[in-house]
Each structure stands twice: as C-alpha cells, then as structure tokens.
Amino acid sequence: MSRHDTALGSGAVTATPHDALFKAAFSQVAYAAEELRHVLPPELVATMDLSSLSLEAGSFVDEALRARHTDLLFSLRIAGREARIYVLFEHQSNADRWMALRLLDYMLRIWDGCIAEGATVLPVIIPVVLHHSEGGWTAATRFEALFDLSPGTAEFTPHFCFALDDLGAVSEQALRERTASAYTRLVLSALQQTRGGRDVREILLGWVGLIRELVREPGGTGALALILRYLLEVRGAAEFATIDTTVREITAAAGDVMQTIAQMLESRGMERGRQEGQREGRQEGRQEGRQEGQRELVLRLLGRRFGDLPATVRQRVAMAGGPELERWAERLLLAGDLDEVFAAP
C-alpha cells in the first residue's frame, strides 16, 4: 500500500470539497506529520515521537459549523507522555473572531471523552488551525486576547494559544518550496489558490514542478487525480477541457488520470459542462449505454490496480448501477485492496 492510499470521498461525510481534500490528505499520518513539523515550534517537535502519531475516531465540530470547519484528532507521545493534537481546518472567507473559544469547546469535549473512558489525568491537547481564506488570518490566536481584562483578573482567566498555518499569508513560491512531500505541497497549494477567479491554466502551470515530482512517486497519479478532481469541483466541470489539455502538456502520465476523472464527472451529471450541445432526450436514451461503459472502465481499472479479479467481483460490477459504480471508481484510485473498494458506504 502506498502512502497515498486514502481516497477522496472514501466514506467520510464532508460538507465541502475543501473538507474532502483536507481529510484525504491529512488523515494519513505521514502527511499530517509533515504539516505538524512545519506549524509547531521546532523545540516542541523535537520532543515528539511522530512515529507514534495515530488518527483518532470522531469529530467535535458543531453541526451548524460544518460548512466552514472540519477536524482531525491525533494521539502521540510527547516527552514520554500521552498527548493529543487537534487539527481544525477553517475554510470560511474571513477569520473566525471566536476561534479560540470554539477550540476550547472542542477541547473540553475531547477531555470529557477521556474521562468517560476512565482517565485519571487529562492529556495535553495542542490545537492547530489550518486556514486558507484569501484575506489571511486577522483574529486572535490566544484565548486570553478575547477578554477585556482588568488589573488582577488575568490569573483567573484560562490561557492557551493555537498554532496557525495561514495559507493566506504565505507566498505561492514559499509554499512550493516548503519542506514536505510533493503531495502535501500540492494539496496546500490547491487549497490556497483555487477559490478565487484566477485562471485555471495559470494555476496548473505554476504547479509544473510539483506535478512532475508527484507522478514519479508510488501512487502519485492517483494522488494527482484527487487534487484535479478537487479543482474541478471548486471551479466547475466547464474547466475540464482546460485542465485536461494543460495537464497532458505537463506530464504524459495524465491520460489515465483524466479519463478516470471524466468518468466520475459523467456519473455525477457534471459532464454537461463540457457537452453543452448534447440534447437532453438523447442523454436519457443513452443512460444504459453509459453505465455499461462505466462498468467496463471500473473493471479495467480494477484489473490494472489489483490484477486478476475474482468472478464474484466481476459479477458484482456487472450488476451495479450508476451510484455504486461512481463510488467504486472514486475509491479504487487509492484503495489498498478490493475490500476497501467495495466496503459499505
């Protein structure tokens, strides 16, 4: 299994494409560790056993805030003690003035869970915020800064801060040159650059070095497919032709990637953006033929990825409808085995 073996949309429910890309990348501990090495103080990182980093189950974000926040909780050992790192991805257009207060609420929920499991002492929690609005972060990063403190009251006020990776305050060049894998740098660049009205071709040409580096890594073409799918979901299927042409110019490895993405777009009904001249009546009449093409593509990609397929797998694909084929096509890009592809939603 390669380090990229987590699929965008592999089962976790996310509110936006931003959430999906964040979780696809940073739910993998290797890439999470790269982000933590960058955002946390070096003297703290030196005390961490990042080989013990492990993703914990659950989300602590309020239902009402999931359109702008998503989160991941990790456990690890710091200086020989158990600790937690809580990473919150904040993707609204402006900095959240009350982020430190929200983080305190989420941290209390984590500690409540520890107590419910029988903890006699509480683990340290290090909160980290990854932010990507164009305007950059402008709110406080320390909890006590939210108060109008008067003399003598500071000692009665909780004190903590959160680590901030503010993509809105980082230059594109600095992000491309960050000490991290090509995948992590491309994911962060995608989050930083694709939300506005900037030309898609210009964005992709700025990623030439990263894309070429990524496709040389094991599982790199699948990882590139995730990033390109994110780009399409944020910018719209009408950009498919531009993305297809530009990526083919950048790397010869893009053929299968773009074919797979095209199939995903068809199954989602997004193909309409690049086939505007097709009549609606013909679309309905060709639905079954399109699904048969989907089945053939899924079988072909499964065979390339996992070798000879059992008869039960072939039969299951032959009987599948559009939603199942779509889900399997998304998963097989980076699934570690057939069980991951066909797992229940």
N, C-alpha and C positions, 0 to 999 in steps of 0.2 A: 504494500500500500504506500503510495506517495504521500508527501506532506500536503498535497492539495486535495486529498480525498474527503472533502465535505462539499456537498452540492448546494448551490443557491436554491432555496426553496425545498430543502430535503425533508421537510416535515414540520419545522418550527413555524408557528404562525407569526408573521411580522406585519406591521402596519404599512410600510412603505418599501420601495426598492432600496432606499438608504439602509433601513434596518436589515434587509435581507443580505446585502453585501457586507455590512459590518459583521453580522453573525457568521456568514460563510467564511470570512477571513479569520476573525479574532476568537471564534470558538475553538480554533485549533491552537493548541498551547504553544507551538513553535512560533507562530506569528504573534500571538499575544505577548510572548516573552520579548520579541523584538520591540514591540510598542512600549512595554514597561521599561526596557533598558533605556529607551530614548527619553521617556517622560519623567521618570523618577530620578531623584538625586543619585549621583554615582556612589556616594558613600553608603546609601541605603541599598542600592543594587548589590554592592559588594558583600552585604550580609545575607543576601537572599540565596536560597537553594532553588534556582529556577528549574532544576531537573525534577523537583517535587511539585511543580505547578500543575494543578488539576482543575478542570472545569466542574463547577458545582451545578446542580439542577435548580431550576426555579427562576422566576423573575419577580422583582419587587416594585416595579413601576405601577403607579395608579392607572386603572383602565382609562380614565379621562385624558391621561398624558401620553398614551402610547403612540399617538400620531406624531409626536415630536421627540420621544425618548425611547431608547431600548437599552438593555443592560446585560451584563455578564458578571458572574461571581466566580472567583477562583480561590482555591486554597493553596497554601505553600508553607514552607518553613523559613522563618527569618531568625537568624542567630539561634537556631535550635528550637525555636518556639513556633507553635501553630499560629498562623495568621490568615487573614482574608484580604484579597484585593477586589474591590468592587469597581467595575468599569462601566460608566454610563456614557452612552452615545447620545449627544444632544444635537438635533438637526433642524431646529426651527430657524427662522430667518434672523432672529435677534437673540442676543444673550439673555438668559433667564436670570432676572434680578434675584430670584429666591432660590437659586440652585443649591446653595449651601444648606438652606433649610430643608429642601426636598431630600438632599443626600442624608441629612441627619435622620429624617423619617425612614428612609430605606435602610440605613444602618441599624436603626432600632428594630426593624423587622428581622434583619439578619440575626441580631443578638437574641431576639425573642425566640427565634428558631433554635439557636444554640441552647438556650435554657430549656426549651421543650424537649430537647434531646438529652438532657441531663448534665449539661456543662456546669462546673463549679466555679470556673473563672471564664471571663469573656475573651475571645480572641481579638487582637488588634485588627482593625479594618482600615485599609488605605484606600480612600476614594480617588478615582481617576475619571476625568471628564475629557472626552474627545469631541471637539466642536468644529463644525465646518461651514458656518454661515460666511457670506462674502464680507460682511462688515467686521468680522472678528469679534472676540470676546471683550465686553466692556463692563461686566458686572464684577462684584467682589468674589474673590476666591477663598476668603477667610470667613468663618461663621460669625465671629465676633464683630465683623465690619457691618453686619446688618443692624446693630443696636445703636441707639443714641445713649451712650454710656455717660454716666455722671461720676464724679470722684467717689472712689470707694466701692463701686459696683462691679468692676471688671472681674474681680476674683470670684464672683458669684455667677459669672456668665460662662457657658461652655466655650472652649477654644479648640478649634481644629481648622485645617485647611484642606483643599483638594488639589491634586496635581492636574494640570491643564495642558492638553495638546491642542493648541488653537490653530487649525489649518488655515483660518482666515488671515492669520498674521505671519504665515510662512511663505516665502517666495517659491515659485514653481521650481526653480533651479535647486534651492536648498532641499526641497522635498525629494527631487530626483537623486540628489547626492547623499541623502540620509543613509546612515549605516543600518541597512536592513536588506532583506531579500528583494528581488525584483517584484515579486507578487505583492508584498506589503507596500512597497513604494507606489506600485500602480494602483492598488486599492485606495490608498490615501490621496493620490493624485486625482483619481476618478471622483472621490467624494469632494475634493476641493474645487474641481474645475468644471463639472458638468451641469451645475444647477442653473447657471445664467444663460444668456443668449449667445455665448461665444460660438464661433463656427466649429462644427464637429471635426472637420478635416484638420483645422489648425490644432485642435486638441490632440488628435491622434499623431500628427507629425511631431508634436512635442514629446510624444512617448516613444519615438522610434527606438532609441537605445534600450529602454526598459522592455518593450515588447520583444525585441530580438533576443534580449537576455532571458526573458521569461520562457519563450518557446523552446529554448535549449535545455531547460530544466525538466526532470521527470514529472510528467503530468502537467507540463506547462501550457499545452494547447487547451486543455480543459479549463485551467485557471483563467486563461485569456478569454475563453468563451463566457465565463461568468461575468467578467468585467465588461465585455462588449454587450452582453445581454442587459446589464445594469444601464449602460449608456443608452441603449435603445429604449428601455422602459422609462428613463428620465426624459429623454429628448423626443421620443416618438418614433413609430415604425417608418414614417416618411423619410427618416435619415438612413434607412437600411442601405440604399444604393451607395451613398457617400461612404458609409463605414465599410461596406464590402469592398469597394474599389480601393480605398485608402489602405486598408489592412492587407489586401493582396499585394499592393505595391511594397509594403513594408516587409512582409515575410511570406515566403512560399508555403509556409505551414498553415496558412489561414483557410485553405479550401474546405477541409472537413469541418473546421470551426464554424465558418459562415453558413455552410449547408445545414449543420445541426441547428444553428440559431434560426435560420429561415424556417425550418420545420416547426420549431417552437412557436414562431410568430404566426404561422398558418394555423396551428392548432388553437391558438388563443384568439383567432379572429383579427389579429393585428396586421395580417398580410394585406388587408385592404389598403393600407397606407402606400404600398408600392405597387398595387394592382388596381388603381383607381378606375381604369377603363372596363373592368370586368363587370358584367351585368349581374344583378342580384339573382335573377332567375336561374342563370347558369350555375351560380355558386351552389344553390340548393341541389341541383341535379347532379353535381359533381362531388357531393359530400362523401358518398361511399367510396368513390374512386380515390379521393384524397386520403381517407382513412386507410385504405389499402396501401397507399404509398407510405403513410406513416408507419404501418406495421412492418413493411419491408425495410424501411430505414432503421427502425428500432432493432430489428433482428440483425441487420448488417452491423450496426454499431456495437450491439452486444457481442457479436461474434468477434469483432476486432478487439474488443476490450477483454473478453473472458475466454476466447477460444471456442471449441465445440460446445454447443448448447444442448442440454437435455431435451428430450421430446416434450416433457411436461412444460418447459419454458416456451418452446415454440408453439405449443397448443394454446397456452395462456395468452400469448401475444396475438395469435390468430383470432381469438375470441374477444379481444379487448375493443372498447370504444374509445372515442376521442379523449375524454378526460384522463383515462388510465394511460393511454399512450403518451399524452403530454407529460404526465407526472413521471413516467419511467424515462422518457427522453431527457428530462431535466436531471434526474438522479444519476443516470448511467455515465454522465460526463466524468464524475469524480467518485462514484461509489467504489468501495473497496472490494465488494463481491456481489454476487447475484442476490443474496438475501437483502442487502441494503437497497438494491434497485426495487425489489418487489415488496418491501415492507409496507405494512398498513399505513394509511395516511395519518 
